[in-house]
């Protein structure tokens, strides 16, 4: 499990690179990576779920994903995750010049294709290394972080 301190260190490491990418309108994949890590830590999405989110899957209060076993899940959005999505979609439209049509994927790579779970994991490993935090962390650690956060704040996950 990634600790809150490790997550903060990871995001602090990624943030200046994301801000530079926004300013320079270059290396736009870094922006996606930064927002993917944040959104996953705030929602507990699986790596395969975040790679498949389309614009049409996002509503005011939730994200609809197809999870394990091809099951549809409604992921509630808290205030922070809503703000984060609004911010990212503005950047996606205005800085990255990417579409926000219903069928468009939320996160796309340099080639204009959706990220696959392997590339997300590889980039996560890169940022973990850059941040100098535990090399044993995986992208799935973000999902565990979210679950632990819920349990520690009185939510019943049963």
N, C-alpha and C positions, 0 to 999 in steps of 0.2 A: 504494500500500500504506500502510496506517495503521501508524505506528511504535508500539513499546511505550509510549513516552512519551506519544504522542497518545492512545492507548487509555486509559492511566491517567488522563490529564487529562479525557477524555470521561466515564469512569466516576465520577471524583471530582466532576464537575459534576452528574451525574445522581443520585448517591447521596443527597444531602440532600433532594432533591425526592421521591425514592422513599420515604425514611424518613418524611418529613412526610406523604405520602399514606397510609402504613401507620398512622401515629399517628392522623391525622384521619379515616381511612376515607373519604377524598375524593380525587378526581382519580386514581382507581385505574389508569387507563391508563398513568400514569407508571411504576407498578410493573412492568407488562408490558413496557414499553419498556426499562427498565433490565435486566430479566432476559433479554430477547431479545438485547440487545447482548452481554451476558456469555456466554450460551449459544452464540451464533454464533461468538464469538471463541474459545471452548473446543472447538467441534466442527467448525467449517468448513461449517455448513449453508448452503445457498443460501437467499435470501430467500423463494422460493416454498415451499421445504421447511419452513422454520420456521413459516410461516403455516399450514401444513396438518398440523402435528403434533397428533395426538389422544392422549389419555391412554393408549389401548390400544397405541399405538406405542412406548411407553416400557417397557423392562424393566430388570432390575437392571444389566445390562452394556451395553445399547445402545439406540439409537433406530432404528426402522425408518422410512425415508422413501421416498417415490416421487419420484425425481429426474428429471433431464432425460431425454427420450426414454421417459418412463413406466417407467423402470427402478427396481426396488426396491434400496435400499442399506441396509446395516446400518452405523450410525455408532457406533463404540465410545465408551463413556463412561469417562472417567478419573475419578479420585477427586474432583477439584474440580467437574467437571460433575455428578456424582452428588449431591454435597452441595448444589450450587446448585439442582438440580431438586427435591430433597427440601424445601429451604427454600422455594422458590417454591410448591410444591404445598401446603405448610402455610399459607402466606399466602393462596393462592388459596381454600382451603377456609375458613379461620378469619377472615380480614380481609375478603376480597373477596366472601365468601359465594357462591362459584361452585362448580359441581359438579365432581366428579372421576370421573364415569361414563366407562366405556371409550370411548364415542362423542364425548365432549366434547372440544373443541379445547383445547389447552394454553393458548393465548393468545387471549383474546377482548376486543373493544373495548367502549366504553361502551354500545353498542346491543345487546350480547350476541351479536354476530356475530364470526366469525373475522376477524383482521386480513387485509387483502389486501396484496399486495406493494407497491402504490403508497402506501398509507398508512404502511407500515413505512418505506419510503424517505423519505417526506415528514417523518416524525417523526425519523428519523435525521439528516436535513439540519438540522432545527430544533436538535437537541442538539449537532451539530457547530458550528453557529453560536453557540450559547450557551457552548460550551466555548472558543471562540476559536481553534480549530485549523483546519488547511487546509480551505478551502471546496471543494477539489477531491476530497475523500474521498467515497466512496459506500458504501452498505451492503455491497456486494460486497468492499470493502477488508478487511472483517473476515474474509472467507473466505481472502483472500490472506495476511492476517496469520497465520492458522492454518497454512496451507501452508508459509509461510516458517519459522514456528516449528518445524514438523516437520522440514523440510530442515536447519535449523541444529542440530537435535538428533539427526541421524544417521538419520532415517527415510527409506526409499526410497519415493517416491511413484509409481513406475512400475507 
